[in-house]
Amino acid sequence: MSREEVASEAVDGMLVDGAPKIHSVAEAVGTSVRTLQRRLSDIDTTFSAVADAAKMRTASDLLAKNDMPLTEIAHQLGDTYHAKFTRALKRIAGVTPVEFRRAILREQGRI
């Protein structure tokens, strides 16, 4: 398993407790924050990029559940406010949660 996959797996597991912090992930993978940053840099990525990718995977899964309210999804991803989740998704994916959900449902042939 690559360093990014190890960090990504740790981030995925921590999303249930809110937005993961780099020191928590470093501790979970048994390294210091600086070493984690250096190892991610070695593979041309950052903790923010790994955390964003994990958040997008989880957001995609949750948004595919058409009956889950966006406020609940935001809360599960560690964003206490719907607006914060909307801004984060727009920054990462370039679309709002509603647009993202429609695209997923369209892909699945559900709309």
PASEBA-1860 file (N, C-alpha, C; in nm, 3 decimals):
! residues 111
1> MSREEVAS> 0.086/-0.118/0.000/0.000/0.000/0.000/0.090/0.124/0.000 ~ 0.059/0.220/-0.086/0.140/0.341/-0.096/0.120/0.432/0.024 ~ 0.209/0.527/0.043/0.197/0.622/0.153/0.068/0.701/0.144 ~ 0.033/0.742/0.021/-0.090/0.818/0.003/-0.212/0.734/0.040 ~ -0.209/0.605/0.002/-0.322/0.517/0.035/-0.336/0.498/0.185 ~ -0.223/0.486/0.255/-0.227/0.471/0.400/-0.286/0.596/0.464 ~ -0.238/0.713/0.423/-0.290/0.839/0.476/-0.437/0.856/0.439 ~ -0.471/0.821/0.316/-0.609/0.835/0.269/-0.703/0.745/0.348
9> EAVDGMLV> -0.659/0.623/0.376/-0.739/0.531/0.455/-0.761/0.586/0.597 ~ -0.656/0.642/0.654/-0.668/0.700/0.788/-0.764/0.818/0.787 ~ -0.756/0.902/0.684/-0.846/1.017/0.672/-0.990/0.968/0.657 ~ -1.012/0.868/0.571/-1.147/0.813/0.552/-1.208/0.770/0.685 ~ -1.128/0.700/0.765/-1.177/0.651/0.893/-1.208/0.760/0.992 ~ -1.145/0.876/0.975/-1.165/0.986/1.069/-1.275/1.082/1.027 ~ -1.326/1.069/0.907/-1.431/1.160/0.861/-1.557/1.150/0.946 ~ -1.581/1.034/1.004/-1.701/1.018/1.087/-1.696/1.106/1.211
17> DGAPKIHS> -1.576/1.146/1.251/-1.559/1.233/1.368/-1.544/1.380/1.328 ~ -1.573/1.413/1.204/-1.555/1.549/1.156/-1.433/1.557/1.067 ~ -1.399/1.678/1.028/-1.285/1.698/0.939/-1.156/1.654/1.010 ~ -1.080/1.563/0.949/-0.960/1.513/1.014/-0.850/1.619/1.021 ~ -0.772/1.612/1.124/-0.660/1.703/1.143/-0.531/1.627/1.113 ~ -0.435/1.697/1.059/-0.311/1.632/1.018/-0.241/1.562/1.134 ~ -0.245/1.621/1.252/-0.177/1.556/1.365/-0.244/1.424/1.404 ~ -0.376/1.416/1.389/-0.447/1.292/1.419/-0.414/1.183/1.318
25> VAEAVGTS> -0.404/1.222/1.191/-0.371/1.125/1.087/-0.227/1.078/1.103 ~ -0.137/1.171/1.132/0.004/1.133/1.152/0.016/1.033/1.267 ~ -0.054/1.059/1.374/-0.052/0.968/1.488/-0.110/0.832/1.449 ~ -0.218/0.832/1.372/-0.283/0.706/1.332/-0.193/0.620/1.244 ~ -0.109/0.685/1.163/-0.020/0.608/1.076/0.119/0.590/1.138 ~ 0.135/0.638/1.262/0.259/0.614/1.336/0.378/0.696/1.293 ~ 0.354/0.823/1.265/0.463/0.910/1.223/0.441/1.051/1.278 ~ 0.538/1.136/1.260/0.521/1.275/1.302/0.451/1.353/1.191
33> VRTLQRRL> 0.398/1.469/1.226/0.332/1.554/1.127/0.430/1.589/1.016 ~ 0.550/1.630/1.053/0.649/1.672/0.952/0.686/1.556/0.860 ~ 0.702/1.436/0.916/0.735/1.320/0.832/0.621/1.288/0.736 ~ 0.498/1.297/0.785/0.382/1.274/0.698/0.381/1.376/0.585 ~ 0.403/1.502/0.618/0.407/1.607/0.515/0.517/1.579/0.414 ~ 0.634/1.539/0.463/0.748/1.512/0.374/0.718/1.393/0.283 ~ 0.660/1.288/0.340/0.629/1.169/0.259/0.522/1.198/0.154 ~ 0.424/1.277/0.190/0.323/1.315/0.091/0.385/1.404/-0.017
41> SDIDTTFS> 0.475/1.491/0.024/0.544/1.578/-0.072/0.628/1.494/-0.169 ~ 0.687/1.386/-0.118/0.768/1.297/-0.202/0.685/1.238/-0.317 ~ 0.556/1.224/-0.295/0.470/1.170/-0.401/0.382/1.279/-0.462 ~ 0.431/1.403/-0.449/0.367/1.520/-0.511/0.222/1.542/-0.470 ~ 0.196/1.530/-0.341/0.063/1.561/-0.291/0.076/1.628/-0.155 ~ -0.036/1.671/-0.101/-0.040/1.738/0.029/-0.148/1.674/0.115 ~ -0.143/1.703/0.243/-0.247/1.653/0.332/-0.383/1.707/0.290 ~ -0.387/1.834/0.252/-0.515/1.894/0.208/-0.572/1.820/0.089
49> AVADAAKM> -0.486/1.783/-0.006/-0.533/1.711/-0.125/-0.586/1.573/-0.087 ~ -0.517/1.505/0.004/-0.561/1.372/0.049/-0.694/1.385/0.123 ~ -0.704/1.486/0.210/-0.828/1.507/0.286/-0.943/1.544/0.192 ~ -0.916/1.630/0.093/-1.019/1.667/-0.004/-1.067/1.546/-0.083 ~ -0.974/1.460/-0.124/-1.011/1.340/-0.201/-1.098/1.247/-0.116 ~ -1.062/1.232/0.011/-1.142/1.147/0.100/-1.280/1.206/0.119 ~ -1.286/1.337/0.135/-1.414/1.406/0.153/-1.501/1.389/0.028 ~ -1.439/1.397/-0.090/-1.514/1.381/-0.215/-1.568/1.240/-0.230
57> RTASDLLA> -1.488/1.139/-0.194/-1.537/1.000/-0.202/-1.659/0.982/-0.112 ~ -1.647/1.031/0.010/-1.758/1.017/0.105/-1.878/1.099/0.060 ~ -1.853/1.221/0.013/-1.962/1.307/-0.035/-2.035/1.240/-0.152 ~ -1.960/1.181/-0.243/-2.022/1.113/-0.357/-2.113/1.000/-0.310 ~ -2.063/0.920/-0.216/-2.144/0.810/-0.163/-2.271/0.862/-0.096 ~ -2.256/0.966/-0.014/-2.372/1.019/0.059/-2.469/1.093/-0.034 ~ -2.417/1.166/-0.131/-2.505/1.239/-0.224/-2.581/1.143/-0.315 ~ -2.527/1.025/-0.337/-2.597/0.926/-0.420/-2.722/0.875/-0.350
65> KNDMPLTE> -2.727/0.891/-0.218/-2.846/0.855/-0.142/-2.942/0.974/-0.150 ~ -3.029/0.970/-0.246/-3.114/1.084/-0.279/-3.198/1.135/-0.162 ~ -3.227/1.050/-0.065/-3.314/1.092/0.044/-3.241/1.156/0.161 ~ -3.108/1.160/0.158/-3.033/1.219/0.269/-3.024/1.370/0.252 ~ -3.070/1.446/0.351/-3.063/1.593/0.341/-2.919/1.643/0.334 ~ -2.899/1.751/0.261/-2.765/1.807/0.246/-2.706/1.852/0.379 ~ -2.790/1.898/0.470/-2.739/1.940/0.601/-2.682/1.821/0.677 ~ -2.744/1.704/0.664/-2.693/1.583/0.729/-2.562/1.539/0.666
73> IAHQLGDT> -2.553/1.548/0.535/-2.429/1.513/0.465/-2.317/1.606/0.510 ~ -2.347/1.735/0.515/-2.247/1.833/0.560/-2.198/1.798/0.699 ~ -2.290/1.765/0.788/-2.253/1.731/0.925/-2.165/1.606/0.929 ~ -2.198/1.505/0.851/-2.120/1.381/0.849/-1.979/1.403/0.794 ~ -1.963/1.506/0.712/-1.832/1.536/0.655/-1.751/1.633/0.741 ~ -1.807/1.670/0.855/-1.733/1.757/0.945/-1.761/1.905/0.926 ~ -1.851/1.938/0.835/-1.889/2.078/0.814/-2.015/2.104/0.895 ~ -2.005/2.193/0.991/-2.119/2.218/1.079/-2.228/2.299/1.010
81> YHAKFTRA> -2.195/2.365/0.903/-2.293/2.446/0.832/-2.303/2.403/0.686 ~ -2.425/2.400/0.635/-2.451/2.363/0.496/-2.372/2.453/0.401 ~ -2.365/2.582/0.432/-2.295/2.677/0.344/-2.146/2.643/0.334 ~ -2.087/2.599/0.443/-1.946/2.562/0.442/-1.924/2.441/0.352 ~ -2.015/2.343/0.361/-2.008/2.225/0.276/-2.023/2.265/0.129 ~ -2.118/2.353/0.101/-2.140/2.399/-0.037/-2.014/2.465/-0.092 ~ -1.952/2.553/-0.014/-1.829/2.621/-0.059/-1.716/2.520/-0.081 ~ -1.703/2.424/0.011/-1.596/2.324/-0.002/-1.615/2.239/-0.127
89> LKRIAGVT> -1.737/2.193/-0.152/-1.763/2.110/-0.269/-1.743/2.190/-0.397 ~ -1.785/2.315/-0.395/-1.767/2.401/-0.513/-1.618/2.422/-0.540 ~ -1.539/2.438/-0.433/-1.393/2.456/-0.448/-1.329/2.328/-0.503 ~ -1.371/2.213/-0.451/-1.309/2.086/-0.489/-1.358/2.036/-0.624 ~ -1.490/2.037/-0.644/-1.549/1.977/-0.764/-1.598/2.077/-0.868 ~ -1.609/2.204/-0.827/-1.654/2.306/-0.921/-1.804/2.316/-0.936 ~ -1.878/2.242/-0.854/-2.025/2.245/-0.860/-2.082/2.245/-0.718 ~ -2.209/2.284/-0.707/-2.277/2.282/-0.578/-2.319/2.138/-0.544
97> PVEFRRAI> -2.352/2.111/-0.418/-2.398/1.977/-0.382/-2.522/1.932/-0.461 ~ -2.614/2.023/-0.487/-2.734/1.988/-0.563/-2.696/1.948/-0.706 ~ -2.607/2.025/-0.769/-2.562/1.991/-0.904/-2.485/1.859/-0.905 ~ -2.403/1.838/-0.803/-2.325/1.715/-0.792/-2.419/1.595/-0.777 ~ -2.519/1.608/-0.691/-2.617/1.501/-0.670/-2.691/1.469/-0.800 ~ -2.735/1.572/-0.870/-2.805/1.550/-0.998/-2.718/1.473/-1.096 ~ -2.589/1.510/-1.104/-2.498/1.442/-1.196/-2.483/1.294/-1.158 ~ -2.471/1.266/-1.029/-2.459/1.127/-0.984/-2.585/1.049/-1.017
105> LREQGRI> -2.699/1.107/-0.986/-2.827/1.038/-1.012/-2.849/1.018/-1.162 ~ -2.808/1.116/-1.242/-2.819/1.103/-1.387/-2.730/0.989/-1.436 ~ -2.607/0.981/-1.382/-2.515/0.874/-1.417/-2.573/0.737/-1.384 ~ -2.641/0.729/-1.272/-2.701/0.604/-1.227/-2.833/0.574/-1.297 ~ -2.879/0.668/-1.380/-3.005/0.648/-1.451/-3.127/0.662/-1.362 ~ -3.109/0.730/-1.248/-3.220/0.745/-1.153/-3.299/0.873/-1.178 ~ -3.253/0.960/-1.268/-3.333/1.077/-1.310/-3.315/1.099/-1.458
END
